[in-house]
Amino acid sequence: MPLAALLLVLGAALCHSAWNLLVKTDARRLEIQSGALIVGVLLCSPVLLIYSLTDVSRLAWGVIFVSGLFETAYVFALTAAYGAGDLSLVYPVARGTPPIFVVPLAIMLLGERPPWQGLAGIGLIVLGIYASHAGLAGSRVGRVNRRALALALLTGVFTACYSLVNKLGVSLVPVPLYAFLVFGVDAALIHLVRWVRGGLTLPLGRDAPWGRTVAVGVLMMAAYLAVLAAMAMAPVSYVVAAREVSIVVTAVLGVLVLRERHSATRIAGAAVIFAGLVVIALAR
């Protein structure tokens, strides 16, 4: 995996962990995420001074719309999952599911052929994710919160879907323009659903989460651009697996910020994830 792609993925992992922590620790999760998408669109809007929408092909528009659909579903599933369970349960499962689906699908649909070192690294990451989640088995959350677990799995499935679509998208549209258009579709769909459900309100007053919304928007767009840029350089199976190092980052944030306790099994799992990342970094 090229060093530049690896550094982009690591940066994206840090941003992703940070914005998930901000969303989880506020009850207005959907409001913050929907507002953050608008912030992301505004941040990326200067790309229209460089690129023309008339240069986007019909196929590319279709890919953008499908990606927006999957990412809208992702936002609603993630919001529901965080409402049902703890960060330490939802995040590892939601982030750990995509490699299981993306790797075989990338081989079948996109023709990727990772060497044995790459597959070994992906396998280590999946094993580490499983070990990290196994550390929850003896906890109260692990025993009873099946709804949060199911929603986290669904979130991971949607992540796998839009990751595969995005790999195609960055081959058709320049990365900054693609990010701008997908975020625009995502924001429009989420606000449409909120309006239909009667939950769309303007965030007014001093109690509105303006600061958190802007911060999440900046982190969201930074993570998204970094991952898309990495996908343009490296196989999607590597990118999706390597970005799961965010599970380690989130585990650390859970301890330092949320005062969550982690078992020796989960710490060992984090170490295995890191080892898998190193193996992927050395693979070609």
C-alpha positions as CSV (number, residue, x, y, z in Angstrom):
1,M,0.0,0.0,0.0
2,P,1.6,3.4,-1.0
3,L,2.8,5.4,2.0
4,A,0.7,8.4,0.9
5,A,-2.4,6.3,0.9
6,L,-1.6,4.9,4.3
7,L,-1.1,8.3,5.8
8,L,-4.4,9.5,4.3
9,V,-6.2,6.5,5.8
10,L,-4.6,7.1,9.3
11,G,-5.6,10.7,9.1
12,A,-9.2,9.8,8.1
13,A,-9.3,7.3,11.0
14,L,-8.4,10.0,13.5
15,C,-11.1,12.4,12.1
16,H,-13.7,9.6,12.0
17,S,-13.1,8.6,15.6
18,A,-13.3,12.2,16.7
19,W,-16.6,13.1,15.0
20,N,-18.2,9.8,16.2
21,L,-17.2,10.7,19.8
22,L,-18.8,14.2,19.3
23,V,-22.0,12.7,17.9
24,K,-22.3,9.9,20.5
25,T,-22.0,12.3,23.4
26,D,-24.9,14.5,22.3
27,A,-28.5,13.5,22.3
28,R,-29.2,15.6,19.1
29,R,-27.3,13.1,16.9
30,L,-29.4,13.3,13.8
31,E,-29.7,17.1,13.9
32,I,-25.9,17.4,14.3
33,Q,-25.1,14.9,11.5
34,S,-27.6,16.5,9.0
35,G,-26.3,20.0,9.8
36,A,-22.7,18.7,9.5
37,L,-23.3,17.5,6.0
38,I,-24.4,21.0,5.0
39,V,-21.2,22.3,6.6
40,G,-19.2,19.8,4.5
41,V,-21.0,20.9,1.3
42,L,-20.2,24.5,2.0
43,L,-16.6,23.8,2.7
44,C,-16.2,21.9,-0.5
45,S,-18.3,24.3,-2.7
46,P,-15.2,26.2,-4.1
47,V,-14.5,23.1,-6.2
48,L,-17.3,24.5,-8.6
49,L,-14.8,27.2,-9.5
50,I,-12.4,24.6,-10.8
51,Y,-14.7,21.8,-12.1
52,S,-17.8,22.0,-14.3
53,L,-20.9,19.9,-13.5
54,T,-21.4,19.5,-17.3
55,D,-18.3,17.3,-17.3
56,V,-20.0,14.7,-15.0
57,S,-21.3,11.8,-17.1
58,R,-24.6,10.1,-16.7
59,L,-22.9,7.1,-15.3
60,A,-21.1,9.2,-12.7
61,W,-24.4,10.9,-11.7
62,G,-25.9,7.5,-11.1
63,V,-22.9,6.4,-9.0
64,I,-23.1,9.6,-7.0
65,F,-26.8,9.1,-6.3
66,V,-26.4,5.5,-5.3
67,S,-23.5,6.4,-2.9
68,G,-25.7,9.2,-1.5
69,L,-28.5,6.6,-0.8
70,F,-26.2,4.2,1.0
71,E,-24.6,7.0,3.0
72,T,-28.0,8.4,4.0
73,A,-29.0,4.9,5.2
74,Y,-25.7,4.8,7.1
75,V,-26.4,8.1,8.9
76,F,-29.8,6.9,10.1
77,A,-28.5,3.4,11.1
78,L,-25.6,4.9,13.0
79,T,-27.8,7.4,14.8
80,A,-30.2,4.7,15.9
81,A,-27.3,2.5,17.0
82,Y,-25.8,5.2,19.2
83,G,-29.2,5.8,20.6
84,A,-29.5,2.1,21.5
85,G,-26.0,1.3,22.8
86,D,-22.6,2.4,24.0
87,L,-19.8,3.7,21.9
88,S,-17.6,0.8,22.9
89,L,-20.2,-1.7,21.5
90,V,-21.4,0.1,18.4
91,Y,-18.2,1.5,17.0
92,P,-16.1,-1.7,16.8
93,V,-19.0,-3.6,15.2
94,A,-19.9,-0.9,12.7
95,R,-16.3,-0.4,11.7
96,G,-15.4,-4.0,11.8
97,T,-18.1,-5.3,9.5
98,P,-17.1,-3.7,6.2
99,P,-13.8,-5.6,5.5
100,I,-15.7,-8.9,5.8
101,F,-17.9,-7.8,2.8
102,V,-15.6,-5.5,0.9
103,V,-12.7,-7.8,0.4
104,P,-14.5,-10.7,-1.4
105,L,-16.8,-8.3,-3.3
106,A,-13.8,-6.2,-4.5
107,I,-12.2,-9.4,-5.8
108,M,-15.3,-10.5,-7.6
109,L,-16.7,-7.2,-8.8
110,L,-13.6,-4.9,-9.2
111,G,-11.1,-7.5,-10.1
112,E,-8.7,-6.7,-7.3
113,R,-6.1,-9.4,-6.5
114,P,-4.4,-8.6,-3.2
115,P,-1.2,-10.7,-2.6
116,W,-1.0,-13.1,0.3
117,Q,0.7,-10.4,2.5
118,G,-2.3,-8.1,1.9
119,L,-4.8,-10.8,2.6
120,A,-2.9,-11.7,5.8
121,G,-3.0,-8.1,7.0
122,I,-6.7,-7.9,6.3
123,G,-7.2,-11.2,8.2
124,L,-5.3,-9.9,11.2
125,I,-7.4,-6.7,11.3
126,V,-10.6,-8.8,11.1
127,L,-9.3,-11.1,13.9
128,G,-8.4,-8.1,16.0
129,I,-11.8,-6.6,15.6
130,Y,-13.4,-9.9,16.6
131,A,-11.1,-10.1,19.7
132,S,-12.0,-6.5,20.6
133,H,-15.7,-7.2,20.4
134,A,-15.2,-10.5,22.3
135,G,-14.1,-8.4,25.3
136,L,-17.7,-7.3,25.6
137,A,-19.0,-10.8,26.0
138,G,-18.9,-10.8,29.7
139,S,-20.4,-7.3,30.1
140,R,-24.0,-6.4,30.6
141,V,-24.0,-4.6,27.2
142,G,-22.7,-7.7,25.4
143,R,-25.4,-9.9,27.0
144,V,-28.6,-7.9,26.5
145,N,-28.2,-5.1,23.9
146,R,-29.1,-7.1,20.7
147,R,-30.8,-4.1,19.1
148,A,-27.6,-2.0,19.3
149,L,-25.6,-4.9,17.9
150,A,-28.0,-5.4,15.0
151,L,-28.0,-1.7,14.2
152,A,-24.2,-1.6,14.3
153,L,-24.0,-4.5,11.9
154,L,-26.5,-2.8,9.6
155,T,-24.3,0.4,9.7
156,G,-21.3,-1.7,8.7
157,V,-23.2,-3.2,5.8
158,F,-24.1,0.3,4.5
159,T,-20.4,1.3,4.9
160,A,-19.3,-1.6,2.8
161,C,-21.8,-0.7,0.1
162,Y,-20.9,2.9,-0.2
163,S,-17.2,2.1,-0.1
164,L,-17.5,-0.2,-3.1
165,V,-19.5,2.4,-4.9
166,N,-17.0,5.2,-4.0
167,K,-14.1,3.2,-5.4
168,L,-15.9,3.3,-8.8
169,G,-16.9,6.9,-8.3
170,V,-13.3,8.3,-7.8
171,S,-12.4,6.7,-11.2
172,L,-15.1,8.8,-12.9
173,V,-15.1,12.1,-11.1
174,P,-12.3,14.1,-9.5
175,V,-12.1,13.4,-5.7
176,P,-13.1,17.0,-4.5
177,L,-16.0,17.3,-6.9
178,Y,-17.2,13.7,-6.1
179,A,-17.1,14.5,-2.3
180,F,-19.0,17.7,-2.8
181,L,-21.8,16.0,-4.9
182,V,-22.2,13.0,-2.7
183,F,-22.4,15.1,0.5
184,G,-25.0,17.3,-1.3
185,V,-27.1,14.3,-2.3
186,D,-26.7,12.9,1.3
187,A,-27.7,16.2,2.9
188,A,-30.7,16.6,0.6
189,L,-32.0,13.1,1.2
190,I,-31.6,13.3,5.0
191,H,-33.4,16.6,5.3
192,L,-36.1,15.3,3.0
193,V,-36.7,12.3,5.2
194,R,-36.6,14.4,8.4
195,W,-39.2,16.8,6.8
196,V,-41.5,13.9,5.8
197,R,-41.3,12.5,9.3
198,G,-42.0,15.9,10.8
199,G,-38.7,16.1,12.6
200,L,-37.1,18.9,10.6
201,T,-36.6,22.0,12.8
202,L,-34.2,25.0,12.4
203,P,-31.4,25.0,15.0
204,L,-32.0,28.4,16.5
205,G,-31.0,29.9,19.8
206,R,-28.0,29.6,22.1
207,D,-28.8,26.0,22.9
208,A,-28.4,24.9,19.3
209,P,-25.4,22.7,18.8
210,W,-23.7,25.1,16.3
211,G,-20.1,24.5,17.5
212,R,-20.4,20.7,17.6
213,T,-22.2,20.7,14.2
214,V,-19.4,22.7,12.5
215,A,-16.7,20.6,14.1
216,V,-18.4,17.4,13.0
217,G,-18.8,18.8,9.5
218,V,-15.2,19.7,9.2
219,L,-14.0,16.3,10.5
220,M,-16.6,14.4,8.3
221,M,-15.4,16.1,5.1
222,A,-11.7,15.8,6.0
223,A,-12.1,12.0,6.7
224,Y,-14.2,11.5,3.5
225,L,-11.7,13.4,1.3
226,A,-8.8,11.5,2.7
227,V,-10.4,8.1,2.2
228,L,-11.5,8.9,-1.4
229,A,-8.0,10.1,-2.2
230,A,-6.6,6.9,-0.7
231,M,-9.0,4.9,-2.8
232,A,-7.7,6.6,-5.9
233,M,-4.2,5.3,-5.0
234,A,-4.8,1.9,-3.5
235,P,-7.1,-1.2,-3.6
236,V,-10.4,-0.5,-1.8
237,S,-9.9,-3.8,0.2
238,Y,-6.7,-2.3,1.7
239,V,-8.3,1.1,2.3
240,V,-11.4,-0.3,4.0
241,A,-9.4,-2.6,6.2
242,A,-6.6,-0.1,7.1
243,R,-9.1,2.6,8.2
244,E,-10.4,0.2,10.9
245,V,-7.4,1.4,13.0
246,S,-10.0,4.0,14.1
247,I,-11.3,1.2,16.4
248,V,-8.0,1.5,18.3
249,V,-8.3,5.3,18.4
250,T,-11.9,5.1,19.6
251,A,-11.0,2.6,22.3
252,V,-8.4,5.0,23.6
253,L,-10.9,7.9,23.5
254,G,-13.5,5.8,25.3
255,V,-11.0,5.3,28.1
256,L,-9.7,8.9,28.3
257,V,-13.0,10.8,27.6
258,L,-15.9,8.5,28.5
259,R,-14.1,6.6,31.3
260,E,-15.0,3.2,29.7
261,R,-13.1,0.2,31.0
262,H,-11.5,-2.2,28.6
263,S,-10.5,-5.9,29.2
264,A,-7.1,-7.4,28.4
265,T,-8.8,-9.2,25.5
266,R,-9.8,-5.9,23.9
267,I,-6.4,-4.4,24.4
268,A,-4.9,-7.5,22.7
269,G,-7.4,-7.1,19.9
270,A,-6.3,-3.5,19.4
271,A,-2.7,-4.7,19.2
272,V,-3.6,-7.3,16.5
273,I,-5.4,-4.6,14.5
274,F,-2.3,-2.5,14.6
275,A,-0.2,-5.5,13.5
276,G,-2.5,-6.1,10.5
277,L,-2.1,-2.4,9.6
278,V,1.6,-2.8,9.5
279,V,1.4,-5.9,7.3
280,I,-0.9,-4.1,4.8
281,A,1.5,-1.1,4.8
282,L,4.3,-3.5,3.7
283,A,2.1,-5.3,1.1
284,R,2.0,-4.4,-2.6
